Amino acid sequence: MQNHYTIFTTNNSNKKEFIASLVQKNKPKDFLFLSHKSVALFSKITIQKFIDEEEIHDKKIITKHSIQSLKSMSSGEQKKVLLQYLLELKPNYLILDNPFDNLDAAFQRKLKELLLEIAKHTTLLLIISRSEDVLPLNSKIFKLEQSNLQPFQNIGDYIASLHPKSTLEGLQIPINQKAASYPHSELIRFTNVSVDFEGNQVLHNINWTVNKGDFWQLIGENGSGKTTLLSMLIGENSKGYGKELYLFGKQKGSGESIWDIKKQIGYYTPTMTENFTGNHSLENMLISGFNDSVGLYTKPTELQLGTAKKWLELTDLLHLRNKRFCDVSVGQQRLAMLIRAMIKQPLLLILDEPTAGLDDASAALFVALVNKIAALHNTAIIFVSHRNEPHLKPRCTFELCKSAAGSLGKITT
């Protein structure tokens, strides 16, 4: 019987360094068996390497049978082509870094079935942050605390060790006293908007209105066009020009600048952390959310400093306020970037797979914060997730449903 390994990570885990040690020469003592064996890494790290090969060297490796570039694919589609490529290599050991993040429910089920089949002949090292992602395998259990591995007898012992916050009901959202105001109810409107890429129809006749204070969950299968739709809102996709798409009272392409749009929107997706390097402190990175800058280049006001401190206290990051953003763990970076998106209380808050990579406690805290913001009715929220997050309370759902003519929009309340 194969003996597998499940490693739980928390927000303070040095996961990147741990994964690097698994694939390099000097293995952790509990994983010396990996030496001189073929190891494949199923991770965002691997995907980024293949994206770099395509963009820098114009070399398509895992997408050589597709006209689409790897970067232009959704996160779920990227994972699909990577797994197919890695399985063709027939490795002795397969390292899986949060494999179920960013995947739709149907593909999650398929992937779990596939991994259970693979596990019959290949040792799996499953690195996960959420207890719901555990596979029913004979597995050794570890928890990665910073750089230290803590063993557990079984999965039950690990779950019993978790210390969830006693209550999230008493959370108080730090209020931005200078939050943007807007005199109208309608913020965003799509009217019969269709989008195609090189003749491939992605969206078909999308009709959707987002009003002030709405709380929407945006769902749809991988490849249904969620990323395309969002990119038109945040100004990164020219496909919105010339269509009946209105952002804050102006038709897209009628003279508004990308900065006019960004001033009204708070946006977060986990991949954003890759763009934030340099010597900026964690606190300054939060405060930069007031100005939508990559880092802080102007002296913050006392009000901004006070608001940032309250958010840091609320999310248990205050002790890291002066550390360089690039020196804290990936989980802590993601939590900080979530706060950065919310700190100015924008008219529209777009959260794209926001809980990906967060541990159970942090995901629960974040969902509670989003619910609290929604209850204020000042900020409209679009929450995109394939996970069925417990206790999330969206008031409406916009679902993109694939069809031969492109994805159609379906509204449920």
N, C-alpha and C positions, 0 to 999 in steps of 0.2 A: 504493500500500500504506500502511495506517495505521501510524504510528510511535507506539508506546505507551511507558509509563514504569513502571518497577518500582523502588520505594524500599524498601530494607530498613531496619528500625529495630532498635536494640539497647535494652538496659535503661536506657541513659543518654540516649537520644534525647529531645529536646523535641518529641515528636510532636504534642501538642495545639496548641502554638504554630505548628508547621509547617503543620498542617491549616488552622488559622485563617487563616494567611497566604495559603493557596491560594484561599480563598473570599472574602477581603476585598480591598480596593483595592490595597494594596502587595504585589504578588506577588514571590516569590523570583526572582532574575535568570534562573534556568534555566526559569522557568515564566511568563514575561511573555506568552506566547502565550495564556494564559487570560483576559487582559484583554478586556472587552467580549464575552465568550462566555458561553453558558449552561452553568453548572456544577452538577452534582448530587452530593451527598455521601451515600454509603452508609456509615453509621457509627453506633456507639452514641450518639455526640453527637446525631445527628439523631433517633434513636429517643427519647432523653430529652426533646428539645424537644416532640415530639408527645405524650409522656406528660404533660408539664406542661400542654399545651393541654387535654387531657382532664380532668386533675385540678383545675386552677386555673380554667379557663374553661368546663369542661363542653362542650368542642368536639371531637367525634370527626372526624378528618380521614382518616387512612389505615385506620381500622377502622370506617368508617361503614356498611359492609355486614356487620358482625359484631356479635353481641350481647355478645361478650367484650371487655373493656377491654384496651388495649395493655399495661398494666402487669401484668395477670394472665396474659399469654401467656408461654410459655417464650422464652428468648433466640432460639432457632432460628425459632420462629413469628413473632417480632417482625421478624426479618430478612427473612422471606418476604414479609410484607405491605409492608414498606418498599421492597423492590426492585420489587415490582409497581407501587407508587405512583410511584417515580422513573422507571421506564421509560415510564410514560404521559406524563411531562413531555417526553420525547424530547430530552434535553440533548445539547450538543455534546461535553461532557467529563463522564466519570463517575469520581469519586474513590472508591476502594474501600478502606476502612480495615479490615484483617484480616477480609475477607469470609467466610472459611471457619471462623473460630472459632465454637464452639457449635452447629455444624450436624452432623446425623447423616451417616453415610457416603453414604447414597443421595442426600440432597439436595446434598451437596458435589459429587458427580459431575454431578448435573443442573445445578448452578450453574456449574460449570466449562464445561460444554457451552454453556450459555446465554451466558456471558460471551464465549466464543470467537465466538459468532454476533454478539453485540452489537459486538464489536471490529472487525467488518467495516465498520461505519459510524460508530462512536463511539470517540473516543480514551479509553483507559483509563489512569488513574493508580492503579496497584496498590501499596498500602502494606502491607507484610507483615513479620512478625517471624520466620517459619520458612521455610527454603529449600524445603521440600516443597510450599509453596503457590504456587510460581512457575507462571505460565501459559506455554504454548508459543507465544509471540508474538514478533514483531519488536519488541524493546523496548530502550530506553535504561535502563541500570542505575545506580542510585545507592545509597549508604549514608548514612543520617542519623546523624552523630556529634554528639551534643548538638544544636546548631542549624546545623551545617555539613554541606553535601552533598558527598560524595566520589564522583566518577564512576568507573565501571569499564567496561572495553571490552566485557565479556560476563559472563554468569552464571557461567561457569567460573572467571573471574578472581576474582569475588566469593567463591565457595565456597573457592577456594584461599587466600583471605586470612583465613579463619576460624582461630582458634587455640583449639581445644577443650582442656579440661583434660587433662593427660597421663594421669591415672588418677583414678577416683572410688572405687576399691576401699578406699583407706586412710582414707576419711572416718570420723570419730568423732563420734557424736551427743552433744552436751552434755546431760548427765543432770540432770533436776530431782530433787533429793534429797527434795523434799516432794510428789512426785506423788501424786495421789489413789489410795487403795487401795479395793478392793471385794472382799468375801468370796465372791461368787458368780460362776459362769461366765457365766450368761446376762445380757446387757446390754439387748438389744432383742428384742421378739417381736411380730410381727403374726400374728393368727389370724383367717382369713377376713375380712379388712378390705376393705370396699368404700367407694368415695367417689364422690359425684356433685355436680355444680354445676348448679343450676337445671334438674334433670332430665337433664343430660348425664352419663352414667356415665363416669368417668375411670379408676378402679381397680376391679377385680373379684376378690373372694376372694383377697386377697394373704396368703400364708403365708411368713413369712421370720423367721429367728432369727439374731441377731448375737451371738456369744459373745466373751468376752475374748480378745484376741490374734488375732482373725480379720482377714483382709485380703481385702475384697470389692471388685470393680469393678462398679459399677452402670451398665448400658447400656440403650439403648432409643431408638427414633426420637424426633424432636422431637414434642412433644405427647403422648407416651406416659404422662406422669404422674410423671416423675422429680422435678420440682420440687415437686409436690404431696406426694409421699411424704417427701421430705426436710423440707419445712416442718412436717410433723406431728411429726418427731423433734426439731426445734430449738425447738418451742413456738410457732411463728408461724401455725399453722393450727388452727382450732377443730374441723375435721372429724374429728380423732382422738378427740374426747370421746365417751364412751359406747360405744366400740368395744373389741374385744379387742386393744388395743395397750398393751403394757407397756414402760415405760422404767425401767431400773435397779430392777426389782422392784415398781414401782407402776403400776397401771393409769392410763392417761392420763385426767386429770380427777378423780382421787381425792383431790385436795387438795395435790398437789405445786405448787410455784411455778415460774415460768419460770426463776428464778435457781437453784433446786435442780437443774434440768436443765442449765443452762448451765455450772454448776460441773464437770459431768462430761464436757462436750463441747468440743472444739476445732472451730471451723467456719470455712471460708473459701470465698468465691466472689469473683471479680474485681470485681463491682459494689460490694462492701463499701467499696472505697477512696473512693467518692463520699460516704460518710457520715462520713468522718474528716477534719475540717477543724480550724481553730484553730491555736494556737501550740505544739502539742506537738512535742517533738523526735522524731526517728526512734527513738532509743534508748528514750525514754519510751513511745512507741507499742508497741514490742515488749514492754516490761515490763508494760504494761497487760493483756497477754494472761493474766498470772497471775490477774488479778481480773475479767476479762471486762468491763472498763470502756472507754468511748470516750475514751482518754487516761488519763494517770496523775494521780491526785489524792491519793495517800498516798505517804509517803517509802518508796522501795524498800529492801529489805534488801540486805546485802552479797552474800548468796547469789544473789538475783535479778539484781543488777548483774553479778556474775561470769558467770552463765549467759547473760545477754544479750550480754555481750562475746564469749563463745565463739561464739555464733551469728553475730554480726556479722563476726567474723574468718573464719568458715567460708564465708560467702556474699559476702565481699569488700565489705562495707558499713561496715566499721569507721570509715573516713575520713569517713562521713556521719553518725556517731552524734549529733552536736550540731546538725545542720541541721534546720530545721522539716520535719516530714513532708510538708506541703503544698508545699514548695519543691523536693523531689526529683522526678525523672522518674516518669511513671506506671509504667514497668517496675520501677523501684527500689521504688516504693510497693507494688506487687503482691508482689514478693519479700519485702519486710518484713512484709506482712500474712500471707504464708504462714508465716513464722517465728512470728509472733504466735499463730497457731492451734496450732502445735506446741510452743511453748516450755514450757507447763506439763505436757506429757506427759499429756493427758487420757485418760480411760477409752475414749472414742470420738472419733476424728478424722474429720470429714466434709469432703471436699475436692471442691468442685463446679466442674468445668472449671478446675482450678487452674493449668494451664499456658497458658491463653488469654492472649495478649499478651506472653508471655515469649519472648526470643530462644532460638536453638537451644542455646547453651551453658548458659543459666540453666535451661531446661526439663530438660536432661540432668542438671544438678546436683540439681534438685528431685526428679526421679524417683529418683535415687540415695539422696537423703535419706529419701524415703518408704520405699524398700526396706529401708534400715537400721533405721528405726523399727519396721517390720513384723517384722523379724528379732528384735527384743527381746522380742516376744510380751507386752508390757505393755499396749499400746494397740491397740484394734480400729480398723480403717481402712475407710472407705467412700470409694472413689475414683470420681468421676463424670467421664467424658470421652468425647467422640466421636472424639478422636484415638487412633490406635493408637500410643501412646507406646513407642518402642523401649526395651527393657530393663525396663519395668515388670513386676513379678512378683506379681500378685494370685494368691491361692490358690483363690479361687472367684469366679464371676460370677453376678450376679442380673440377669436381663434382663426388662424390661417389654415385652410383646408385645401390640400393639394388637388388639382384637377388637370386635365390635359391642356386646358387653356391658360394655366397658371393658377396660383392659389387664390381662393375666394375668402372673403371675410365673413365670419359668423359671430354675431353678438348674443351673449346669454347674460342674464341678470339673476 
